[in-house]
Structure formats: C-alpha cells, structure tokens
Amino acid sequence: MEDTRRRAEELRISFQQLSIKHRDIVLGKVTRSLGVAALPDHGTTGVELLAAADGALLRAKEEGRDRVLIAEVAVNRAE
C-alpha cells in the first residue's frame, strides 16, 4: 500500500508541472487529488475497490484538495 501511495503522490506532484492552455491562454496551476484503495483491506470486488477509492478521493477534496488519501479500511474487512 505504501508503494502505491508513494506512486500516487509522484503523479500528483508531476501533474503540477503541466502547463495547460486554452485558446492561447495559460490557465494557471492545476492540482490533482487521488484516492487509493487495495485488496483486501478496502474490498474484494472491483465495485468495492472503486467505491473505497472514490470515498478517499472525496475526502481528499473536502480536506483541501491537491492530496493523496488512502481509503478507510472496510468495517467487515477489519475483523
């Protein structure tokens, strides 16, 4: 999980280096938030993993954007 979080962080940082233009106008800094989830802690199906990653993404945006958050461990998986 730590390797995945670190890679997501690298992607987030490299995204900041992009220069995005629209009709010859530079749009300025663009940020990216990412949610990370993995088997089996965050789900055992694709649907569960996507939901967990999406939840982490929404938390990242609520907490100020431009960050990587790991999904919370599913309650039924923590046992």
mmCIF file of the N, C-alpha and C atoms, coordinates in Angstrom:
data_MODEL
# 
_entry.id   MODEL 
# 
loop_
_atom_site.group_PDB 
_atom_site.id 
_atom_site.type_symbol 
_atom_site.label_atom_id 
_atom_site.label_alt_id 
_atom_site.label_comp_id 
_atom_site.label_asym_id 
_atom_site.label_entity_id 
_atom_site.label_seq_id 
_atom_site.pdbx_PDB_ins_code 
_atom_site.Cartn_x 
_atom_site.Cartn_y 
_atom_site.Cartn_z 
_atom_site.occupancy 
_atom_site.B_iso_or_equiv 
_atom_site.pdbx_formal_charge 
_atom_site.auth_seq_id 
_atom_site.auth_comp_id 
_atom_site.auth_asym_id 
_atom_site.auth_atom_id 
_atom_site.pdbx_PDB_model_num 
ATOM 1   N N  . MET A 1 1  ? 0.820   -1.185 0.000   1.00 0.00 ? 1  MET A N  1 
ATOM 2   C CA . MET A 1 1  ? 0.000   0.000  0.000   1.00 0.00 ? 1  MET A CA 1 
ATOM 3   C C  . MET A 1 1  ? 0.871   1.258  0.000   1.00 0.00 ? 1  MET A C  1 
ATOM 4   N N  . GLU A 1 2  ? 1.965   1.210  0.742   1.00 0.00 ? 2  GLU A N  1 
ATOM 5   C CA . GLU A 1 2  ? 2.837   2.391  0.807   1.00 0.00 ? 2  GLU A CA 1 
ATOM 6   C C  . GLU A 1 2  ? 3.448   2.707  -0.563  1.00 0.00 ? 2  GLU A C  1 
ATOM 7   N N  . ASP A 1 3  ? 3.823   1.688  -1.321  1.00 0.00 ? 3  ASP A N  1 
ATOM 8   C CA . ASP A 1 3  ? 4.357   1.916  -2.668  1.00 0.00 ? 3  ASP A CA 1 
ATOM 9   C C  . ASP A 1 3  ? 3.315   2.558  -3.573  1.00 0.00 ? 3  ASP A C  1 
ATOM 10  N N  . THR A 1 4  ? 2.083   2.108  -3.454  1.00 0.00 ? 4  THR A N  1 
ATOM 11  C CA . THR A 1 4  ? 1.004   2.669  -4.267  1.00 0.00 ? 4  THR A CA 1 
ATOM 12  C C  . THR A 1 4  ? 0.732   4.118  -3.887  1.00 0.00 ? 4  THR A C  1 
ATOM 13  N N  . ARG A 1 5  ? 0.723   4.394  -2.584  1.00 0.00 ? 5  ARG A N  1 
ATOM 14  C CA . ARG A 1 5  ? 0.516   5.770  -2.122  1.00 0.00 ? 5  ARG A CA 1 
ATOM 15  C C  . ARG A 1 5  ? 1.651   6.677  -2.612  1.00 0.00 ? 5  ARG A C  1 
ATOM 16  N N  . ARG A 1 6  ? 2.877   6.170  -2.541  1.00 0.00 ? 6  ARG A N  1 
ATOM 17  C CA . ARG A 1 6  ? 4.030   6.949  -2.979  1.00 0.00 ? 6  ARG A CA 1 
ATOM 18  C C  . ARG A 1 6  ? 3.948   7.245  -4.492  1.00 0.00 ? 6  ARG A C  1 
ATOM 19  N N  . ARG A 1 7  ? 3.540   6.245  -5.272  1.00 0.00 ? 7  ARG A N  1 
ATOM 20  C CA . ARG A 1 7  ? 3.400   6.447  -6.727  1.00 0.00 ? 7  ARG A CA 1 
ATOM 21  C C  . ARG A 1 7  ? 2.298   7.459  -7.028  1.00 0.00 ? 7  ARG A C  1 
ATOM 22  N N  . ALA A 1 8  ? 1.196   7.379  -6.313  1.00 0.00 ? 8  ALA A N  1 
ATOM 23  C CA . ALA A 1 8  ? 0.114   8.355  -6.492  1.00 0.00 ? 8  ALA A CA 1 
ATOM 24  C C  . ALA A 1 8  ? 0.607   9.753  -6.146  1.00 0.00 ? 8  ALA A C  1 
ATOM 25  N N  . GLU A 1 9  ? 1.419   9.861  -5.115  1.00 0.00 ? 9  GLU A N  1 
ATOM 26  C CA . GLU A 1 9  ? 1.990   11.158 -4.721  1.00 0.00 ? 9  GLU A CA 1 
ATOM 27  C C  . GLU A 1 9  ? 2.910   11.692 -5.817  1.00 0.00 ? 9  GLU A C  1 
ATOM 28  N N  . GLU A 1 10 ? 3.700   10.819 -6.427  1.00 0.00 ? 10 GLU A N  1 
ATOM 29  C CA . GLU A 1 10 ? 4.560   11.232 -7.541  1.00 0.00 ? 10 GLU A CA 1 
ATOM 30  C C  . GLU A 1 10 ? 3.717   11.757 -8.704  1.00 0.00 ? 10 GLU A C  1 
ATOM 31  N N  . LEU A 1 11 ? 2.628   11.071 -9.007  1.00 0.00 ? 11 LEU A N  1 
ATOM 32  C CA . LEU A 1 11 ? 1.734   11.527 -10.078 1.00 0.00 ? 11 LEU A CA 1 
ATOM 33  C C  . LEU A 1 11 ? 1.124   12.885 -9.749  1.00 0.00 ? 11 LEU A C  1 
ATOM 34  N N  . ARG A 1 12 ? 0.704   13.054 -8.490  1.00 0.00 ? 12 ARG A N  1 
ATOM 35  C CA . ARG A 1 12 ? 0.114   14.325 -8.067  1.00 0.00 ? 12 ARG A CA 1 
ATOM 36  C C  . ARG A 1 12 ? 1.110   15.464 -8.250  1.00 0.00 ? 12 ARG A C  1 
ATOM 37  N N  . ILE A 1 13 ? 2.332   15.246 -7.837  1.00 0.00 ? 13 ILE A N  1 
ATOM 38  C CA . ILE A 1 13 ? 3.362   16.282 -7.940  1.00 0.00 ? 13 ILE A CA 1 
ATOM 39  C C  . ILE A 1 13 ? 3.702   16.572 -9.398  1.00 0.00 ? 13 ILE A C  1 
ATOM 40  N N  . SER A 1 14 ? 3.840   15.534 -10.219 1.00 0.00 ? 14 SER A N  1 
ATOM 41  C CA . SER A 1 14 ? 4.188   15.762 -11.625 1.00 0.00 ? 14 SER A CA 1 
ATOM 42  C C  . SER A 1 14 ? 3.059   16.466 -12.374 1.00 0.00 ? 14 SER A C  1 
ATOM 43  N N  . PHE A 1 15 ? 1.828   16.245 -11.953 1.00 0.00 ? 15 PHE A N  1 
ATOM 44  C CA . PHE A 1 15 ? 0.686   16.912 -12.577 1.00 0.00 ? 15 PHE A CA 1 
ATOM 45  C C  . PHE A 1 15 ? 0.784   18.432 -12.413 1.00 0.00 ? 15 PHE A C  1 
ATOM 46  N N  . GLN A 1 16 ? 1.360   18.890 -11.306 1.00 0.00 ? 16 GLN A N  1 
ATOM 47  C CA . GLN A 1 16 ? 1.508   20.324 -11.051 1.00 0.00 ? 16 GLN A CA 1 
ATOM 48  C C  . GLN A 1 16 ? 2.437   20.997 -12.056 1.00 0.00 ? 16 GLN A C  1 
ATOM 49  N N  . GLN A 1 17 ? 3.281   20.208 -12.702 1.00 0.00 ? 17 GLN A N  1 
ATOM 50  C CA . GLN A 1 17 ? 4.237   20.761 -13.658 1.00 0.00 ? 17 GLN A CA 1 
ATOM 51  C C  . GLN A 1 17 ? 3.620   21.037 -15.022 1.00 0.00 ? 17 GLN A C  1 
ATOM 52  N N  . LEU A 1 18 ? 2.411   20.555 -15.239 1.00 0.00 ? 18 LEU A N  1 
ATOM 53  C CA . LEU A 1 18 ? 1.757   20.744 -16.531 1.00 0.00 ? 18 LEU A CA 1 
ATOM 54  C C  . LEU A 1 18 ? 1.381   22.203 -16.751 1.00 0.00 ? 18 LEU A C  1 
ATOM 55  N N  . SER A 1 19 ? 1.524   22.628 -17.973 1.00 0.00 ? 19 SER A N  1 
ATOM 56  C CA . SER A 1 19 ? 1.082   23.951 -18.372 1.00 0.00 ? 19 SER A CA 1 
ATOM 57  C C  . SER A 1 19 ? -0.104  23.755 -19.319 1.00 0.00 ? 19 SER A C  1 
ATOM 58  N N  . ILE A 1 20 ? -1.267  24.100 -18.856 1.00 0.00 ? 20 ILE A N  1 
ATOM 59  C CA . ILE A 1 20 ? -2.473  23.873 -19.641 1.00 0.00 ? 20 ILE A CA 1 
ATOM 60  C C  . ILE A 1 20 ? -2.921  25.182 -20.271 1.00 0.00 ? 20 ILE A C  1 
ATOM 61  N N  . LYS A 1 21 ? -3.134  25.124 -21.595 1.00 0.00 ? 21 LYS A N  1 
ATOM 62  C CA . LYS A 1 21 ? -3.562  26.292 -22.357 1.00 0.00 ? 21 LYS A CA 1 
ATOM 63  C C  . LYS A 1 21 ? -4.923  26.034 -22.973 1.00 0.00 ? 21 LYS A C  1 
ATOM 64  N N  . HIS A 1 22 ? -5.687  27.092 -23.076 1.00 0.00 ? 22 HIS A N  1 
ATOM 65  C CA . HIS A 1 22 ? -6.956  27.044 -23.806 1.00 0.00 ? 22 HIS A CA 1 
ATOM 66  C C  . HIS A 1 22 ? -7.041  28.321 -24.624 1.00 0.00 ? 22 HIS A C  1 
ATOM 67  N N  . ARG A 1 23 ? -7.064  28.162 -25.942 1.00 0.00 ? 23 ARG A N  1 
ATOM 68  C CA . ARG A 1 23 ? -7.106  29.311 -26.860 1.00 0.00 ? 23 ARG A CA 1 
ATOM 69  C C  . ARG A 1 23 ? -5.993  30.313 -26.564 1.00 0.00 ? 23 ARG A C  1 
ATOM 70  N N  . ASP A 1 24 ? -4.782  29.778 -26.439 1.00 0.00 ? 24 ASP A N  1 
ATOM 71  C CA . ASP A 1 24 ? -3.577  30.572 -26.193 1.00 0.00 ? 24 ASP A CA 1 
ATOM 72  C C  . ASP A 1 24 ? -3.558  31.286 -24.851 1.00 0.00 ? 24 ASP A C  1 
ATOM 73  N N  . ILE A 1 25 ? -4.408  30.897 -23.928 1.00 0.00 ? 25 ILE A N  1 
ATOM 74  C CA . ILE A 1 25 ? -4.402  31.461 -22.579 1.00 0.00 ? 25 ILE A CA 1 
ATOM 75  C C  . ILE A 1 25 ? -3.965  30.368 -21.611 1.00 0.00 ? 25 ILE A C  1 
ATOM 76  N N  . VAL A 1 26 ? -2.899  30.645 -20.861 1.00 0.00 ? 26 VAL A N  1 
ATOM 77  C CA . VAL A 1 26 ? -2.434  29.694 -19.856 1.00 0.00 ? 26 VAL A CA 1 
ATOM 78  C C  . VAL A 1 26 ? -3.411  29.742 -18.689 1.00 0.00 ? 26 VAL A C  1 
ATOM 79  N N  . LEU A 1 27 ? -3.922  28.583 -18.318 1.00 0.00 ? 27 LEU A N  1 
ATOM 80  C CA . LEU A 1 27 ? -4.963  28.520 -17.293 1.00 0.00 ? 27 LEU A CA 1 
ATOM 81  C C  . LEU A 1 27 ? -4.432  28.536 -15.868 1.00 0.00 ? 27 LEU A C  1 
ATOM 82  N N  . GLY A 1 28 ? -3.153  28.455 -15.691 1.00 0.00 ? 28 GLY A N  1 
ATOM 83  C CA . GLY A 1 28 ? -2.590  28.507 -14.349 1.00 0.00 ? 28 GLY A CA 1 
ATOM 84  C C  . GLY A 1 28 ? -2.431  27.127 -13.745 1.00 0.00 ? 28 GLY A C  1 
ATOM 85  N N  . LYS A 1 29 ? -2.128  27.130 -12.451 1.00 0.00 ? 29 LYS A N  1 
ATOM 86  C CA . LYS A 1 29 ? -1.854  25.887 -11.739 1.00 0.00 ? 29 LYS A CA 1 
ATOM 87  C C  . LYS A 1 29 ? -3.094  25.002 -11.678 1.00 0.00 ? 29 LYS A C  1 
ATOM 88  N N  . VAL A 1 30 ? -2.878  23.749 -11.979 1.00 0.00 ? 30 VAL A N  1 
ATOM 89  C CA . VAL A 1 30 ? -3.929  22.745 -11.887 1.00 0.00 ? 30 VAL A CA 1 
ATOM 90  C C  . VAL A 1 30 ? -3.465  21.713 -10.871 1.00 0.00 ? 30 VAL A C  1 
ATOM 91  N N  . THR A 1 31 ? -4.354  21.334 -9.981  1.00 0.00 ? 31 THR A N  1 
ATOM 92  C CA . THR A 1 31 ? -3.993  20.349 -8.965  1.00 0.00 ? 31 THR A CA 1 
ATOM 93  C C  . THR A 1 31 ? -4.771  19.058 -9.180  1.00 0.00 ? 31 THR A C  1 
ATOM 94  N N  . ARG A 1 32 ? -4.347  18.031 -8.468  1.00 0.00 ? 32 ARG A N  1 
ATOM 95  C CA . ARG A 1 32 ? -4.995  16.726 -8.591  1.00 0.00 ? 32 ARG A CA 1 
ATOM 96  C C  . ARG A 1 32 ? -5.064  16.080 -7.210  1.00 0.00 ? 32 ARG A C  1 
ATOM 97  N N  . SER A 1 33 ? -6.212  15.522 -6.924  1.00 0.00 ? 33 SER A N  1 
ATOM 98  C CA . SER A 1 33 ? -6.390  14.715 -5.722  1.00 0.00 ? 33 SER A CA 1 
ATOM 99  C C  . SER A 1 33 ? -6.581  13.269 -6.165  1.00 0.00 ? 33 SER A C  1 
ATOM 100 N N  . LEU A 1 34 ? -6.095  12.336 -5.343  1.00 0.00 ? 34 LEU A N  1 
ATOM 101 C CA . LEU A 1 34 ? -6.228  10.923 -5.672  1.00 0.00 ? 34 LEU A CA 1 
ATOM 102 C C  . LEU A 1 34 ? -6.648  10.144 -4.441  1.00 0.00 ? 34 LEU A C  1 
ATOM 103 N N  . GLY A 1 35 ? -7.497  9.146  -4.671  1.00 0.00 ? 35 GLY A N  1 
ATOM 104 C CA . GLY A 1 35 ? -7.886  8.211  -3.631  1.00 0.00 ? 35 GLY A CA 1 
ATOM 105 C C  . GLY A 1 35 ? -7.305  6.849  -3.970  1.00 0.00 ? 35 GLY A C  1 
ATOM 106 N N  . VAL A 1 36 ? -6.731  6.162  -2.977  1.00 0.00 ? 36 VAL A N  1 
ATOM 107 C CA . VAL A 1 36 ? -6.063  4.892  -3.193  1.00 0.00 ? 36 VAL A CA 1 
ATOM 108 C C  . VAL A 1 36 ? -6.762  3.805  -2.374  1.00 0.00 ? 36 VAL A C  1 
ATOM 109 N N  . ALA A 1 37 ? -6.993  2.659  -2.997  1.00 0.00 ? 37 ALA A N  1 
ATOM 110 C CA . ALA A 1 37 ? -7.591  1.505  -2.321  1.00 0.00 ? 37 ALA A CA 1 
ATOM 111 C C  . ALA A 1 37 ? -6.929  0.231  -2.843  1.00 0.00 ? 37 ALA A C  1 
ATOM 112 N N  . ALA A 1 38 ? -6.919  -0.809 -2.012  1.00 0.00 ? 38 ALA A N  1 
ATOM 113 C CA . ALA A 1 38 ? -6.271  -2.070 -2.406  1.00 0.00 ? 38 ALA A CA 1 
ATOM 114 C C  . ALA A 1 38 ? -6.969  -3.263 -1.773  1.00 0.00 ? 38 ALA A C  1 
ATOM 115 N N  . LEU A 1 39 ? -6.827  -4.398 -2.448  1.00 0.00 ? 39 LEU A N  1 
ATOM 116 C CA . LEU A 1 39 ? -7.309  -5.672 -1.917  1.00 0.00 ? 39 LEU A CA 1 
ATOM 117 C C  . LEU A 1 39 ? -6.462  -6.089 -0.725  1.00 0.00 ? 39 LEU A C  1 
ATOM 118 N N  . PRO A 1 40 ? -6.947  -6.763 0.242   1.00 0.00 ? 40 PRO A N  1 
ATOM 119 C CA . PRO A 1 40 ? -8.344  -6.998 0.574   1.00 0.00 ? 40 PRO A CA 1 
ATOM 120 C C  . PRO A 1 40 ? -8.891  -5.983 1.573   1.00 0.00 ? 40 PRO A C  1 
ATOM 121 N N  . ASP A 1 41 ? -8.019  -5.074 2.043   1.00 0.00 ? 41 ASP A N  1 
ATOM 122 C CA . ASP A 1 41 ? -8.423  -4.148 3.109   1.00 0.00 ? 41 ASP A CA 1 
ATOM 123 C C  . ASP A 1 41 ? -9.594  -3.242 2.752   1.00 0.00 ? 41 ASP A C  1 
ATOM 124 N N  . HIS A 1 42 ? -9.689  -2.892 1.481   1.00 0.00 ? 42 HIS A N  1 
ATOM 125 C CA . HIS A 1 42 ? -10.704 -1.914 1.083   1.00 0.00 ? 42 HIS A CA 1 
ATOM 126 C C  . HIS A 1 42 ? -11.827 -2.524 0.256   1.00 0.00 ? 42 HIS A C  1 
ATOM 127 N N  . GLY A 1 43 ? -11.798 -3.815 0.056   1.00 0.00 ? 43 GLY A N  1 
ATOM 128 C CA . GLY A 1 43 ? -12.841 -4.502 -0.699  1.00 0.00 ? 43 GLY A CA 1 
ATOM 129 C C  . GLY A 1 43 ? -12.281 -5.716 -1.394  1.00 0.00 ? 43 GLY A C  1 
ATOM 130 N N  . THR A 1 44 ? -13.187 -6.556 -1.872  1.00 0.00 ? 44 THR A N  1 
ATOM 131 C CA . THR A 1 44 ? -12.746 -7.773 -2.568  1.00 0.00 ? 44 THR A CA 1 
ATOM 132 C C  . THR A 1 44 ? -13.275 -7.847 -3.993  1.00 0.00 ? 44 THR A C  1 
ATOM 133 N N  . THR A 1 45 ? -14.024 -6.841 -4.398  1.00 0.00 ? 45 THR A N  1 
ATOM 134 C CA . THR A 1 45 ? -14.524 -6.786 -5.776  1.00 0.00 ? 45 THR A CA 1 
ATOM 135 C C  . THR A 1 45 ? -14.130 -5.450 -6.382  1.00 0.00 ? 45 THR A C  1 
ATOM 136 N N  . GLY A 1 46 ? -14.185 -5.383 -7.691  1.00 0.00 ? 46 GLY A N  1 
ATOM 137 C CA . GLY A 1 46 ? -13.887 -4.132 -8.371  1.00 0.00 ? 46 GLY A CA 1 
ATOM 138 C C  . GLY A 1 46 ? -14.806 -3.010 -7.918  1.00 0.00 ? 46 GLY A C  1 
ATOM 139 N N  . VAL A 1 47 ? -16.078 -3.329 -7.743  1.00 0.00 ? 47 VAL A N  1 
ATOM 140 C CA . VAL A 1 47 ? -17.056 -2.323 -7.313  1.00 0.00 ? 47 VAL A CA 1 
ATOM 141 C C  . VAL A 1 47 ? -16.692 -1.796 -5.933  1.00 0.00 ? 47 VAL A C  1 
ATOM 142 N N  . GLU A 1 48 ? -16.337 -2.692 -5.019  1.00 0.00 ? 48 GLU A N  1 
ATOM 143 C CA . GLU A 1 48 ? -15.965 -2.262 -3.662  1.00 0.00 ? 48 GLU A CA 1 
ATOM 144 C C  . GLU A 1 48 ? -14.697 -1.412 -3.670  1.00 0.00 ? 48 GLU A C  1 
ATOM 145 N N  . LEU A 1 49 ? -13.707 -1.826 -4.463  1.00 0.00 ? 49 LEU A N  1 
ATOM 146 C CA . LEU A 1 49 ? -12.453 -1.065 -4.522  1.00 0.00 ? 49 LEU A CA 1 
ATOM 147 C C  . LEU A 1 49 ? -12.661 0.320  -5.116  1.00 0.00 ? 49 LEU A C  1 
ATOM 148 N N  . LEU A 1 50 ? -13.449 0.399  -6.181  1.00 0.00 ? 50 LEU A N  1 
ATOM 149 C CA . LEU A 1 50 ? -13.727 1.709  -6.777  1.00 0.00 ? 50 LEU A CA 1 
ATOM 150 C C  . LEU A 1 50 ? -14.482 2.610  -5.808  1.00 0.00 ? 50 LEU A C  1 
ATOM 151 N N  . ALA A 1 51 ? -15.432 2.050  -5.086  1.00 0.00 ? 51 ALA A N  1 
ATOM 152 C CA . ALA A 1 51 ? -16.187 2.833  -4.108  1.00 0.00 ? 51 ALA A CA 1 
ATOM 153 C C  . ALA A 1 51 ? -15.265 3.330  -2.995  1.00 0.00 ? 51 ALA A C  1 
ATOM 154 N N  . ALA A 1 52 ? -14.352 2.490  -2.539  1.00 0.00 ? 52 ALA A N  1 
ATOM 155 C CA . ALA A 1 52 ? -13.418 2.886  -1.488  1.00 0.00 ? 52 ALA A CA 1 
ATOM 156 C C  . ALA A 1 52 ? -12.471 3.983  -1.973  1.00 0.00 ? 52 ALA A C  1 
ATOM 157 N N  . ALA A 1 53 ? -11.932 3.817  -3.179  1.00 0.00 ? 53 ALA A N  1 
ATOM 158 C CA . ALA A 1 53 ? -11.036 4.833  -3.747  1.00 0.00 ? 53 ALA A CA 1 
ATOM 159 C C  . ALA A 1 53 ? -11.780 6.139  -3.971  1.00 0.00 ? 53 ALA A C  1 
ATOM 160 N N  . ASP A 1 54 ? -13.016 6.054  -4.438  1.00 0.00 ? 54 ASP A N  1 
ATOM 161 C CA . ASP A 1 54 ? -13.820 7.249  -4.650  1.00 0.00 ? 54 ASP A CA 1 
ATOM 162 C C  . ASP A 1 54 ? -14.095 7.966  -3.329  1.00 0.00 ? 54 ASP A C  1 
ATOM 163 N N  . GLY A 1 55 ? -14.373 7.199  -2.280  1.00 0.00 ? 55 GLY A N  1 
ATOM 164 C CA . GLY A 1 55 ? -14.578 7.797  -0.964  1.00 0.00 ? 55 GLY A CA 1 
ATOM 165 C C  . GLY A 1 55 ? -13.340 8.532  -0.483  1.00 0.00 ? 55 GLY A C  1 
ATOM 166 N N  . ALA A 1 56 ? -12.167 7.943  -0.702  1.00 0.00 ? 56 ALA A N  1 
ATOM 167 C CA . ALA A 1 56 ? -10.913 8.592  -0.325  1.00 0.00 ? 56 ALA A CA 1 
ATOM 168 C C  . ALA A 1 56 ? -10.688 9.853  -1.154  1.00 0.00 ? 56 ALA A C  1 
ATOM 169 N N  . LEU A 1 57 ? -11.031 9.803  -2.426  1.00 0.00 ? 57 LEU A N  1 
ATOM 170 C CA . LEU A 1 57 ? -10.917 10.980 -3.293  1.00 0.00 ? 57 LEU A CA 1 
ATOM 171 C C  . LEU A 1 57 ? -11.813 12.110 -2.801  1.00 0.00 ? 57 LEU A C  1 
ATOM 172 N N  . LEU A 1 58 ? -13.042 11.795 -2.455  1.00 0.00 ? 58 LEU A N  1 
ATOM 173 C CA . LEU A 1 58 ? -13.954 12.819 -1.956  1.00 0.00 ? 58 LEU A CA 1 
ATOM 174 C C  . LEU A 1 58 ? -13.447 13.426 -0.650  1.00 0.00 ? 58 LEU A C  1 
ATOM 175 N N  . ARG A 1 59 ? -12.898 12.594 0.238   1.00 0.00 ? 59 ARG A N  1 
ATOM 176 C CA . ARG A 1 59 ? -12.315 13.111 1.487   1.00 0.00 ? 59 ARG A CA 1 
ATOM 177 C C  . ARG A 1 59 ? -11.139 14.034 1.191   1.00 0.00 ? 59 ARG A C  1 
ATOM 178 N N  . ALA A 1 60 ? -10.316 13.670 0.201   1.00 0.00 ? 60 ALA A N  1 
ATOM 179 C CA . ALA A 1 60 ? -9.162  14.500 -0.164  1.00 0.00 ? 60 ALA A CA 1 
ATOM 180 C C  . ALA A 1 60 ? -9.625  15.874 -0.627  1.00 0.00 ? 60 ALA A C  1 
ATOM 181 N N  . LYS A 1 61 ? -10.672 15.913 -1.414  1.00 0.00 ? 61 LYS A N  1 
ATOM 182 C CA . LYS A 1 61 ? -11.192 17.197 -1.894  1.00 0.00 ? 61 LYS A CA 1 
ATOM 183 C C  . LYS A 1 61 ? -11.784 18.008 -0.745  1.00 0.00 ? 61 LYS A C  1 
ATOM 184 N N  . GLU A 1 62 ? -12.495 17.347 0.148   1.00 0.00 ? 62 GLU A N  1 
ATOM 185 C CA . GLU A 1 62 ? -13.089 18.035 1.292   1.00 0.00 ? 62 GLU A CA 1 
ATOM 186 C C  . GLU A 1 62 ? -12.028 18.593 2.235   1.00 0.00 ? 62 GLU A C  1 
ATOM 187 N N  . GLU A 1 63 ? -10.884 17.919 2.320   1.00 0.00 ? 63 GLU A N  1 
ATOM 188 C CA . GLU A 1 63 ? -9.816  18.328 3.234   1.00 0.00 ? 63 GLU A CA 1 
ATOM 189 C C  . GLU A 1 63 ? -8.871  19.363 2.627   1.00 0.00 ? 63 GLU A C  1 
ATOM 190 N N  . GLY A 1 64 ? -9.185  19.850 1.441   1.00 0.00 ? 64 GLY A N  1 
ATOM 191 C CA . GLY A 1 64 ? -8.384  20.924 0.881   1.00 0.00 ? 64 GLY A CA 1 
ATOM 192 C C  . GLY A 1 64 ? -7.817  20.682 -0.496  1.00 0.00 ? 64 GLY A C  1 
ATOM 193 N N  . ARG A 1 65 ? -8.102  19.553 -1.092  1.00 0.00 ? 65 ARG A N  1 
ATOM 194 C CA . ARG A 1 65 ? -7.648  19.222 -2.438  1.00 0.00 ? 65 ARG A CA 1 
ATOM 195 C C  . ARG A 1 65 ? -6.138  19.070 -2.532  1.00 0.00 ? 65 ARG A C  1 
ATOM 196 N N  . ASP A 1 66 ? -5.690  18.670 -3.721  1.00 0.00 ? 66 ASP A N  1 
ATOM 197 C CA . ASP A 1 66 ? -4.271  18.511 -4.030  1.00 0.00 ? 66 ASP A CA 1 
ATOM 198 C C  . ASP A 1 66 ? -3.565  17.605 -3.012  1.00 0.00 ? 66 ASP A C  1 
ATOM 199 N N  . ARG A 1 67 ? -4.122  16.397 -2.836  1.00 0.00 ? 67 ARG A N  1 
ATOM 200 C CA . ARG A 1 67 ? -3.529  15.447 -1.898  1.00 0.00 ? 67 ARG A CA 1 
ATOM 201 C C  . ARG A 1 67 ? -3.895  14.020 -2.272  1.00 0.00 ? 67 ARG A C  1 
ATOM 202 N N  . VAL A 1 68 ? -3.187  13.087 -1.664  1.00 0.00 ? 68 VAL A N  1 
ATOM 203 C CA . VAL A 1 68 ? -3.446  11.661 -1.846  1.00 0.00 ? 68 VAL A CA 1 
ATOM 204 C C  . VAL A 1 68 ? -3.919  11.116 -0.506  1.00 0.00 ? 68 VAL A C  1 
ATOM 205 N N  . LEU A 1 69 ? -5.049  10.421 -0.523  1.00 0.00 ? 69 LEU A N  1 
ATOM 206 C CA . LEU A 1 69 ? -5.537  9.770  0.694   1.00 0.00 ? 69 LEU A CA 1 
ATOM 207 C C  . LEU A 1 69 ? -5.800  8.296  0.423   1.00 0.00 ? 69 LEU A C  1 
ATOM 208 N N  . ILE A 1 70 ? -5.504  7.481  1.416   1.00 0.00 ? 70 ILE A N  1 
ATOM 209 C CA . ILE A 1 70 ? -5.779  6.052  1.348   1.00 0.00 ? 70 ILE A CA 1 
ATOM 210 C C  . ILE A 1 70 ? -7.179  5.815  1.891   1.00 0.00 ? 70 ILE A C  1 
ATOM 211 N N  . ALA A 1 71 ? -7.903  4.921  1.262   1.00 0.00 ? 71 ALA A N  1 
ATOM 212 C CA . ALA A 1 71 ? -9.259  4.595  1.698   1.00 0.00 ? 71 ALA A CA 1 
ATOM 213 C C  . ALA A 1 71 ? -9.260  4.071  3.124   1.00 0.00 ? 71 ALA A C  1 
ATOM 214 N N  . GLU A 1 72 ? -10.374 4.280  3.789   1.00 0.00 ? 72 GLU A N  1 
ATOM 215 C CA . GLU A 1 72 ? -10.536 3.722  5.130   1.00 0.00 ? 72 GLU A CA 1 
ATOM 216 C C  . GLU A 1 72 ? -10.774 2.224  5.004   1.00 0.00 ? 72 GLU A C  1 
ATOM 217 N N  . VAL A 1 73 ? -10.264 1.470  5.954   1.00 0.00 ? 73 VAL A N  1 
ATOM 218 C CA . VAL A 1 73 ? -10.438 0.023  5.941   1.00 0.00 ? 73 VAL A CA 1 
ATOM 219 C C  . VAL A 1 73 ? -11.920 -0.291 6.118   1.00 0.00 ? 73 VAL A C  1 
ATOM 220 N N  . ALA A 1 74 ? -12.434 -1.160 5.273   1.00 0.00 ? 74 ALA A N  1 
ATOM 221 C CA . ALA A 1 74 ? -13.842 -1.556 5.347   1.00 0.00 ? 74 ALA A CA 1 
ATOM 222 C C  . ALA A 1 74 ? -14.094 -2.238 6.683   1.00 0.00 ? 74 ALA A C  1 
ATOM 223 N N  . VAL A 1 75 ? -15.197 -1.892 7.324   1.00 0.00 ? 75 VAL A N  1 
ATOM 224 C CA . VAL A 1 75 ? -15.526 -2.423 8.645   1.00 0.00 ? 75 VAL A CA 1 
ATOM 225 C C  . VAL A 1 75 ? -15.556 -3.945 8.635   1.00 0.00 ? 75 VAL A C  1 
ATOM 226 N N  . ASN A 1 76 ? -16.206 -4.540 7.647   1.00 0.00 ? 76 ASN A N  1 
ATOM 227 C CA . ASN A 1 76 ? -16.295 -6.000 7.612   1.00 0.00 ? 76 ASN A CA 1 
ATOM 228 C C  . ASN A 1 76 ? -14.973 -6.664 7.244   1.00 0.00 ? 76 ASN A C  1 
ATOM 229 N N  . ARG A 1 77 ? -13.979 -5.903 6.803   1.00 0.00 ? 77 ARG A N  1 
ATOM 230 C CA . ARG A 1 77 ? -12.655 -6.450 6.465   1.00 0.00 ? 77 ARG A CA 1 
ATOM 231 C C  . ARG A 1 77 ? -11.709 -6.364 7.655   1.00 0.00 ? 77 ARG A C  1 
ATOM 232 N N  . ALA A 1 78 ? -12.009 -5.494 8.622   1.00 0.00 ? 78 ALA A N  1 
ATOM 233 C CA . ALA A 1 78 ? -11.094 -5.248 9.729   1.00 0.00 ? 78 ALA A CA 1 
ATOM 234 C C  . ALA A 1 78 ? -11.074 -6.398 10.733  1.00 0.00 ? 78 ALA A C  1 
ATOM 235 N N  . GLU A 1 79 ? -12.058 -7.272 10.687  1.00 0.00 ? 79 GLU A N  1 
ATOM 236 C CA . GLU A 1 79 ? -12.159 -8.362 11.671  1.00 0.00 ? 79 GLU A CA 1 
ATOM 237 C C  . GLU A 1 79 ? -11.165 -9.464 11.430  1.00 0.00 ? 79 GLU A C  1 
# 
